[in-house]
Structure formats: structure tokens, C-alpha cells
């Protein structure tokens, strides 16, 4: 359907002002006008960014991190580059605290926190609850926990050696 036909249909229900306020009407711009518009939009975005408070920037970055975590948990295959520890490290970077400060905030020993960040130790469910509270409930405990589960699923799916060792310990299985 052509733009004119759409416009005529809308005019039967709405005034021109209502249409203009509620619809995005594409503009036919020349290359030069398009570049000028893009440059102006960039200038406005940069000005808004400069005017944003540090707290708002941190909250925005925490939300971005949450969306990345949810996307990874729901849609992507496991990656050792996207573990609980890596996301925790990114969270700490975003909130601009040291590992020692965050360890104190979360009531966890500094070395345990360091081991979790470096994927030498697995987090417990309690840490997920603490991170949820620390993030102002922006990143739910379930999201943190699903990161850990994703890693465990990957390990279980590939660990044939341990599977065989543990299965040899079973007596009287339902089926041989």
C-alpha cells in the first residue's frame, strides 16, 4: 500500500495533527541531508550522555548487562568467555568498585570472590540472592543462577569420563 493511500485512510479517522503526533512519517532525504541529520542526532545523543548523572549511567550500564545476560542464557550456546565469573567481573567494573569493596558489600571473603570471578570456584545460591539485592533488583537472582546452570549443563554433556566412573558404582539399575 502506498503512503498516500495509508494517509487517506487515516484522515478519515484523525486530524492531520493527530496523525503527525502519532506516526513516524518517512522523509525523503538526499544523501547530504541524511548525513546532516545523522550528525545532528549524534550531537544530541552525545549532549544527553554528557548531561546524564554518574548514577544514571551506572544504572543504564547495569540494565545493559542484564539484557546481555538474559540474551546469553536464553539464546546462545555456552561459552567460557561468558561465565558467572566473567559477568560478575563486568558488574564490578560497571559499578566502579574494587573487588575488596564488593566483597565487603556482599559479605563474602575476598579470596572466595576472586576464585569465583576467575572460575576456580562455583558460586552458591546465596551469592545470587545477594547480587540481586546489590543490583537494586535490576538483575534477578534467577539470571545469575542460570549462568551457573548453563556452565554445569555444558560440563555434564561433555564429561564422559566421570559419567563412566560414576555409573560403574551403580548396583541393580532398572535396565542394563
Helices and strands as residue ranges (DSSP letters): H 3-13, H 16-22, H 31-51, H 54-75, H 84-95, H 99-105, H 110-117, H 125-134, H 141-158, H 160-167
